[in-house]
Amino acid sequence: MKNVVLVKTVNCPFCPTVDKLWLSLQKKHKFDYKTVDASTEEGMKLVEKYGIMSVPTTIIDDQVKFVGVPSKNKAEEAVNQ
């Protein structure tokens, strides 16, 4: 099963859109999903580990797959591989 992590911030205008996208896809496809605020301890570790420069950033199975808002098709493709 895929593991999807969305790295976000509270004041990011695009992060809620990406969060809604992953939540809607999770209803159709089986994958683990969580969001992590970049300013938390866990978030700062992810920022450092993956060299994250902007949010939203989506990590799938320990690889940065999307920076910004992915299209629904690309996101769906990523969780079905």
N, CA, C and O atoms as a Tinker XYZ file with bonds, in Angstrom:
   324  protein
     1  N      0.839000   -1.173000    0.000000    73     2
     2  CA     0.000000    0.000000    0.000000    64     1     3
     3  C      0.893000    1.250000    0.000000    63     2     4     5
     4  O      1.889000    1.319000    0.720000    81     3
     5  N      0.514000    2.221000   -0.816000    73     3     6
     6  CA     1.278000    3.465000   -0.927000    64     5     7
     7  C      1.154000    4.286000    0.352000    63     6     8     9
     8  O      0.156000    4.203000    1.066000    81     7
     9  N      2.179000    5.072000    0.623000    73     7    10
    10  CA     2.193000    5.970000    1.765000    64     9    11
    11  C      2.370000    7.397000    1.251000    63    10    12    13
    12  O      3.416000    7.739000    0.699000    81    11
    13  N      1.346000    8.222000    1.434000    73    11    14
    14  CA     1.357000    9.588000    0.923000    64    13    15
    15  C      1.434000   10.559000    2.097000    63    14    16    17
    16  O      0.645000   10.478000    3.039000    81    15
    17  N      2.405000   11.485000    2.025000    73    15    18
    18  CA     2.561000   12.518000    3.053000    64    17    19
    19  C      2.542000   13.872000    2.369000    63    18    20    21
    20  O      3.303000   14.119000    1.433000    81    19
    21  N      1.668000   14.745000    2.842000    73    19    22
    22  CA     1.601000   16.113000    2.331000    64    21    23
    23  C      2.270000   17.033000    3.339000    63    22    24    25
    24  O      1.824000   17.144000    4.480000    81    23
    25  N      3.343000   17.695000    2.914000    73    23    26
    26  CA     4.012000   18.678000    3.760000    64    25    27
    27  C      3.402000   20.029000    3.411000    63    26    28    29
    28  O      3.390000   20.436000    2.250000    81    27
    29  N      2.895000   20.720000    4.434000    73    27    30
    30  CA     2.150000   21.951000    4.214000    64    29    31
    31  C      2.473000   22.975000    5.298000    63    30    32    33
    32  O      3.235000   22.697000    6.224000    81    31
    33  N      1.885000   24.158000    5.168000    73    31    34
    34  CA     1.942000   25.161000    6.227000    64    33    35
    35  C      0.544000   25.732000    6.402000    63    34    36    37
    36  O     -0.311000   25.593000    5.527000    81    35
    37  N      0.326000   26.368000    7.526000    73    35    38
    38  CA    -1.000000   26.902000    7.838000    64    37    39
    39  C     -1.400000   28.041000    6.906000    63    38    40    41
    40  O     -2.572000   28.167000    6.550000    81    39
    41  N     -0.445000   28.865000    6.513000    73    39    42
    42  CA    -0.774000   30.039000    5.694000    64    41    43
    43  C     -0.614000   29.816000    4.194000    63    42    44    45
    44  O     -0.682000   30.772000    3.421000    81    43
    45  N     -0.407000   28.593000    3.777000    73    43    46
    46  CA    -0.262000   28.263000    2.353000    64    45    47
    47  C     -1.639000   28.291000    1.684000    63    46    48    49
    48  O     -2.547000   27.583000    2.119000    81    47
    49  N     -1.804000   29.099000    0.633000    73    47    50
    50  CA    -3.108000   29.175000   -0.021000    64    49    51
    51  C     -3.446000   27.949000   -0.884000    63    50    52    53
    52  O     -4.615000   27.715000   -1.189000    81    51
    53  N     -2.436000   27.171000   -1.276000    73    51    54
    54  CA    -2.650000   26.024000   -2.153000    64    53    55
    55  C     -2.760000   24.693000   -1.398000    63    54    56    57
    56  O     -3.282000   23.714000   -1.931000    81    55
    57  N     -2.273000   24.666000   -0.172000    73    55    58
    58  CA    -2.248000   23.417000    0.599000    64    57    59
    59  C     -3.633000   22.810000    0.828000    63    58    60    61
    60  O     -3.769000   21.593000    0.698000    81    59
    61  N     -4.670000   23.588000    1.161000    73    59    62
    62  CA    -5.995000   22.974000    1.342000    64    61    63
    63  C     -6.520000   22.280000    0.082000    63    62    64    65
    64  O     -7.207000   21.263000    0.169000    81    63
    65  N     -6.194000   22.832000   -1.083000    73    63    66
    66  CA    -6.620000   22.224000   -2.353000    64    65    67
    67  C     -5.988000   20.850000   -2.525000    63    66    68    69
    68  O     -6.658000   19.898000   -2.926000    81    67
    69  N     -4.707000   20.749000   -2.224000    73    67    70
    70  CA    -3.996000   19.474000   -2.372000    64    69    71
    71  C     -4.485000   18.479000   -1.317000    63    70    72    73
    72  O     -4.644000   17.294000   -1.610000    81    71
    73  N     -4.722000   18.951000   -0.105000    73    71    74
    74  CA    -5.247000   18.088000    0.956000    64    73    75
    75  C     -6.595000   17.497000    0.522000    63    74    76    77
    76  O     -6.822000   16.297000    0.675000    81    75
    77  N     -7.478000   18.323000   -0.010000    73    75    78
    78  CA    -8.784000   17.840000   -0.474000    64    77    79
    79  C     -8.633000   16.832000   -1.612000    63    78    80    81
    80  O     -9.370000   15.849000   -1.683000    81    79
    81  N     -7.679000   17.083000   -2.495000    73    79    82
    82  CA    -7.424000   16.159000   -3.600000    64    81    83
    83  C     -7.058000   14.776000   -3.066000    63    82    84    85
    84  O     -7.651000   13.778000   -3.475000    81    83
    85  N     -6.079000   14.710000   -2.150000    73    83    86
    86  CA    -5.648000   13.418000   -1.612000    64    85    87
    87  C     -6.761000   12.742000   -0.830000    63    86    88    89
    88  O     -6.927000   11.525000   -0.914000    81    87
    89  N     -7.528000   13.518000   -0.067000    73    87    90
    90  CA    -8.639000   12.925000    0.687000    64    89    91
    91  C     -9.704000   12.351000   -0.249000    63    90    92    93
    92  O    -10.265000   11.292000    0.031000    81    91
    93  N     -9.986000   13.043000   -1.358000    73    91    94
    94  CA   -10.980000   12.521000   -2.303000    64    93    95
    95  C    -10.461000   11.274000   -3.017000    63    94    96    97
    96  O    -11.221000   10.335000   -3.257000    81    95
    97  N     -9.178000   11.260000   -3.355000    73    95    98
    98  CA    -8.606000   10.073000   -4.017000    64    97    99
    99  C     -8.551000    8.884000   -3.067000    63    98   100   101
   100  O     -8.656000    7.733000   -3.491000    81    99
   101  N     -8.384000    9.171000   -1.781000    73    99   102
   102  CA    -8.298000    8.092000   -0.798000    64   101   103
   103  C     -9.628000    7.330000   -0.706000    63   102   104   105
   104  O     -9.644000    6.166000   -0.304000    81   103
   105  N    -10.728000    7.968000   -1.071000    73   103   106
   106  CA   -12.026000    7.294000   -1.061000    64   105   107
   107  C    -12.128000    6.255000   -2.181000    63   106   108   109
   108  O    -12.863000    5.274000   -2.061000    81   107
   109  N    -11.376000    6.481000   -3.285000    73   107   110
   110  CA   -11.413000    5.566000   -4.431000    64   109   111
   111  C    -10.275000    4.552000   -4.431000    63   110   112   113
   112  O    -10.420000    3.447000   -4.955000    81   111
   113  N     -9.152000    4.926000   -3.848000    73   111   114
   114  CA    -7.940000    4.101000   -3.898000    64   113   115
   115  C     -7.426000    3.868000   -2.487000    63   114   116   117
   116  O     -7.598000    4.707000   -1.602000    81   115
   117  N     -6.797000    2.723000   -2.290000    73   115   118
   118  CA    -6.282000    2.409000   -0.956000    64   117   119
   119  C     -4.841000    2.892000   -0.832000    63   118   120   121
   120  O     -3.945000    2.408000   -1.523000    81   119
   121  N     -4.637000    3.865000    0.071000    73   119   122
   122  CA    -3.294000    4.305000    0.427000    64   121   123
   123  C     -3.363000    5.012000    1.770000    63   122   124   125
   124  O     -4.398000    5.557000    2.156000    81   123
   125  N     -2.231000    4.991000    2.475000    73   123   126
   126  CA    -2.135000    5.704000    3.744000    64   125   127
   127  C     -1.863000    7.168000    3.434000    63   126   128   129
   128  O     -1.107000    7.484000    2.514000    81   127
   129  N     -2.483000    8.065000    4.206000    73   127   130
   130  CA    -2.329000    9.495000    3.946000    64   129   131
   131  C     -2.261000   10.271000    5.252000    63   130   132   133
   132  O     -3.021000   10.026000    6.189000    81   131
   133  N     -1.329000   11.211000    5.285000    73   131   134
   134  CA    -1.285000   12.128000    6.417000    64   133   135
   135  C     -0.696000   13.455000    5.959000    63   134   136   137
   136  O      0.021000   13.533000    4.961000    81   135
   137  N     -1.023000   14.499000    6.725000    73   135   138
   138  CA    -0.443000   15.811000    6.466000    64   137   139
   139  C      0.512000   16.141000    7.603000    63   138   140   141
   140  O      0.303000   15.741000    8.748000    81   139
   141  N      1.564000   16.879000    7.266000    73   139   142
   142  CA     2.540000   17.297000    8.257000    64   141   143
   143  C      2.827000   18.772000    8.035000    63   142   144   145
   144  O      3.167000   19.184000    6.927000    81   143
   145  N      2.690000   19.563000    9.086000    73   143   146
   146  CA     3.005000   20.982000    9.006000    64   145   147
   147  C      4.524000   21.140000    9.015000    63   146   148   149
   148  O      5.207000   20.585000    9.876000    81   147
   149  N      5.039000   21.890000    8.064000    73   147   150
   150  CA     6.486000   22.058000    7.915000    64   149   151
   151  C      7.132000   22.721000    9.126000    63   150   152   153
   152  O      8.340000   22.586000    9.322000    81   151
   153  N      6.361000   23.433000    9.942000    73   151   154
   154  CA     6.938000   24.129000   11.091000    64   153   155
   155  C      7.016000   23.267000   12.352000    63   154   156   157
   156  O      7.567000   23.695000   13.366000    81   155
   157  N      6.462000   22.049000   12.289000    73   155   158
   158  CA     6.546000   21.143000   13.441000    64   157   159
   159  C      7.891000   20.418000   13.424000    63   158   160   161
   160  O      8.634000   20.488000   12.445000    81   159
   161  N      8.188000   19.733000   14.507000    73   159   162
   162  CA     9.438000   18.981000   14.577000    64   161   163
   163  C      9.505000   17.925000   13.470000    63   162   164   165
   164  O     10.521000   17.791000   12.789000    81   163
   165  N      8.413000   17.183000   13.302000    73   163   166
   166  CA     8.354000   16.161000   12.243000    64   165   167
   167  C      8.502000   16.816000   10.870000    63   166   168   169
   168  O      9.218000   16.311000   10.006000    81   167
   169  N      7.821000   17.943000   10.680000    73   167   170
   170  CA     7.890000   18.656000    9.407000    64   169   171
   171  C      9.289000   19.145000    9.088000    63   170   172   173
   172  O      9.746000   19.040000    7.950000    81   171
   173  N      9.972000   19.683000   10.097000    73   171   174
   174  CA    11.336000   20.183000    9.875000    64   173   175
   175  C     12.290000   19.054000    9.498000    63   174   176   177
   176  O     13.219000   19.250000    8.715000    81   175
   177  N     12.054000   17.869000   10.064000    73   175   178
   178  CA    12.875000   16.708000    9.697000    64   177   179
   179  C     12.650000   16.337000    8.231000    63   178   180   181
   180  O     13.598000   16.021000    7.511000    81   179
   181  N     11.391000   16.378000    7.795000    73   179   182
   182  CA    11.089000   16.069000    6.388000    64   181   183
   183  C     11.674000   17.128000    5.460000    63   182   184   185
   184  O     12.214000   16.799000    4.403000    81   183
   185  N     11.570000   18.393000    5.848000    73   183   186
   186  CA    12.125000   19.485000    5.038000    64   185   187
   187  C     13.619000   19.272000    4.848000    63   186   188   189
   188  O     14.141000   19.420000    3.743000    81   187
   189  N     14.300000   18.925000    5.929000    73   187   190
   190  CA    15.745000   18.703000    5.847000    64   189   191
   191  C     16.071000   17.445000    5.042000    63   190   192   193
   192  O     16.942000   17.474000    4.173000    81   191
   193  N     15.383000   16.350000    5.325000    73   191   194
   194  CA    15.655000   15.062000    4.660000    64   193   195
   195  C     15.469000   15.142000    3.149000    63   194   196   197
   196  O     16.280000   14.608000    2.391000    81   195
   197  N     14.388000   15.817000    2.705000    73   195   198
   198  CA    14.055000   15.841000    1.279000    64   197   199
   199  C     14.434000   17.151000    0.585000    63   198   200   201
   200  O     14.174000   17.317000   -0.606000    81   199
   201  N     15.041000   18.076000    1.320000    73   199   202
   202  CA    15.438000   19.347000    0.714000    64   201   203
   203  C     14.243000   20.155000    0.226000    63   202   204   205
   204  O     14.313000   20.803000   -0.818000    81   203
   205  N     13.163000   20.117000    0.970000    73   203   206
   206  CA    11.927000   20.797000    0.569000    64   205   207
   207  C     12.125000   22.309000    0.629000    63   206   208   209
   208  O     12.561000   22.853000    1.643000    81   207
   209  N     11.797000   22.979000   -0.481000    73   207   210
   210  CA    11.972000   24.420000   -0.586000    64   209   211
   211  C     10.639000   25.162000   -0.602000    63   210   212   213
   212  O     10.599000   26.361000   -0.324000    81   211
   213  N      9.542000   24.462000   -0.927000    73   211   214
   214  CA     8.239000   25.122000   -0.958000    64   213   215
   215  C      7.140000   24.115000   -0.672000    63   214   216   217
   216  O      7.324000   22.904000   -0.799000    81   215
   217  N      6.001000   24.648000   -0.286000    73   215   218
   218  CA     4.841000   23.810000    0.000000    64   217   219
   219  C      3.707000   24.220000   -0.921000    63   218   220   221
   220  O      3.671000   25.365000   -1.371000    81   219
   221  N      2.798000   23.336000   -1.209000    73   219   222
   222  CA     2.695000   21.966000   -0.746000    64   221   223
   223  C      3.676000   21.042000   -1.468000    63   222   224   225
   224  O      3.923000   21.186000   -2.665000    81   223
   225  N      4.221000   20.104000   -0.721000    73   223   226
   226  CA     5.075000   19.064000   -1.289000    64   225   227
   227  C      4.488000   17.718000   -0.908000    63   226   228   229
   228  O      4.200000   17.465000    0.262000    81   227
   229  N      4.310000   16.853000   -1.904000    73   227   230
   230  CA     3.761000   15.519000   -1.658000    64   229   231
   231  C      4.874000   14.490000   -1.782000    63   230   232   233
   232  O      5.575000   14.421000   -2.792000    81   231
   233  N      5.016000   13.697000   -0.737000    73   231   234
   234  CA     5.995000   12.609000   -0.693000    64   233   235
   235  C      5.211000   11.299000   -0.784000    63   234   236   237
   236  O      4.290000   11.058000   -0.004000    81   235
   237  N      5.588000   10.465000   -1.740000    73   235   238
   238  CA     4.938000    9.157000   -1.881000    64   237   239
   239  C      6.018000    8.089000   -1.781000    63   238   240   241
   240  O      6.986000    8.086000   -2.541000    81   239
   241  N      5.831000    7.192000   -0.835000    73   239   242
   242  CA     6.784000    6.100000   -0.598000    64   241   243
   243  C      8.221000    6.618000   -0.532000    63   242   244   245
   244  O      9.102000    6.123000   -1.235000    81   243
   245  N      8.443000    7.610000    0.312000    73   243   246
   246  CA     9.769000    8.169000    0.588000    64   245   247
   247  C     10.427000    8.874000   -0.595000    63   246   248   249
   248  O     11.651000    9.000000   -0.630000    81   247
   249  N      9.639000    9.334000   -1.561000    73   247   250
   250  CA    10.175000   10.117000   -2.678000    64   249   251
   251  C      9.293000   11.332000   -2.904000    63   250   252   253
   252  O      8.066000   11.229000   -2.892000    81   251
   253  N      9.922000   12.486000   -3.109000    73   251   254
   254  CA     9.140000   13.679000   -3.445000    64   253   255
   255  C      8.562000   13.462000   -4.834000    63   254   256   257
   256  O      9.300000   13.304000   -5.806000    81   255
   257  N      7.231000   13.455000   -4.920000    73   255   258
   258  CA     6.560000   13.221000   -6.205000    64   257   259
   259  C      5.992000   14.511000   -6.789000    63   258   260   261
   260  O      5.994000   14.695000   -8.006000    81   259
   261  N      5.505000   15.403000   -5.927000    73   259   262
   262  CA     4.888000   16.637000   -6.420000    64   261   263
   263  C      5.277000   17.825000   -5.550000    63   262   264   265
   264  O      5.280000   17.744000   -4.321000    81   263
   265  N      5.601000   18.914000   -6.206000    73   263   266
   266  CA     5.764000   20.199000   -5.535000    64   265   267
   267  C      4.719000   21.097000   -6.167000    63   266   268   269
   268  O      4.706000   21.291000   -7.382000    81   267
   269  N      3.845000   21.645000   -5.338000    73   267   270
   270  CA     2.737000   22.415000   -5.871000    64   269   271
   271  C      1.494000   21.545000   -5.952000    63   270   272   273
   272  O      1.396000   20.515000   -5.285000    81   271
   273  N      0.549000   21.971000   -6.774000    73   271   274
   274  CA    -0.735000   21.274000   -6.898000    64   273   275
   275  C     -0.685000   20.316000   -8.086000    63   274   276   277
   276  O     -0.621000   20.750000   -9.236000    81   275
   277  N     -0.714000   19.002000   -7.803000    73   275   278
   278  CA    -0.701000   18.046000   -8.916000    64   277   279
   279  C     -2.079000   17.967000   -9.578000    63   278   280   281
   280  O     -3.100000   18.240000   -8.947000    81   279
   281  N     -2.089000   17.592000  -10.851000    73   279   282
   282  CA    -3.378000   17.354000  -11.506000    64   281   283
   283  C     -3.977000   16.080000  -10.910000    63   282   284   285
   284  O     -3.250000   15.220000  -10.411000    81   283
   285  N     -5.272000   15.968000  -10.962000    73   283   286
   286  CA    -5.941000   14.785000  -10.416000    64   285   287
   287  C     -5.440000   13.527000  -11.118000    63   286   288   289
   288  O     -5.215000   12.502000  -10.476000    81   287
   289  N     -5.264000   13.605000  -12.438000    73   287   290
   290  CA    -4.796000   12.437000  -13.198000    64   289   291
   291  C     -3.414000   11.991000  -12.761000    63   290   292   293
   292  O     -3.176000   10.799000  -12.567000    81   291
   293  N     -2.491000   12.952000  -12.604000    73   291   294
   294  CA    -1.121000   12.606000  -12.193000    64   293   295
   295  C     -1.105000   12.043000  -10.782000    63   294   296   297
   296  O     -0.377000   11.091000  -10.497000    81   295
   297  N     -1.906000   12.628000   -9.898000    73   295   298
   298  CA    -1.972000   12.144000   -8.520000    64   297   299
   299  C     -2.526000   10.717000   -8.461000    63   298   300   301
   300  O     -2.011000    9.855000   -7.748000    81   299
   301  N     -3.592000   10.502000   -9.235000    73   299   302
   302  CA    -4.202000    9.174000   -9.281000    64   301   303
   303  C     -3.215000    8.139000   -9.836000    63   302   304   305
   304  O     -3.115000    7.019000   -9.334000    81   303
   305  N     -2.511000    8.534000  -10.856000    73   303   306
   306  CA    -1.498000    7.671000  -11.463000    64   305   307
   307  C     -0.426000    7.297000  -10.428000    63   306   308   309
   308  O      0.011000    6.148000  -10.359000    81   307
   309  N     -0.017000    8.272000   -9.638000    73   307   310
   310  CA     1.052000    8.054000   -8.662000    64   309   311
   311  C      0.654000    7.056000   -7.579000    63   310   312   313
   312  O      1.493000    6.278000   -7.125000    81   311
   313  N     -0.600000    7.064000   -7.160000    73   311   314
   314  CA    -1.014000    6.115000   -6.114000    64   313   315
   315  C     -1.391000    4.749000   -6.671000    63   314   316   317
   316  O     -1.561000    3.794000   -5.913000    81   315
   317  N     -1.522000    4.653000   -7.988000    73   315   318
   318  CA    -1.864000    3.374000   -8.605000    64   317   319
   319  C     -0.665000    2.629000   -9.174000    63   318   320   321
   320  O     -0.823000    1.517000   -9.678000    81   319
   321  N      0.502000    3.196000   -9.109000    73   319   322
   322  CA     1.691000    2.524000   -9.663000    64   321   323
   323  C      2.151000    1.414000   -8.783000    63   322   324
   324  O      3.136000    0.745000   -9.098000    81   323
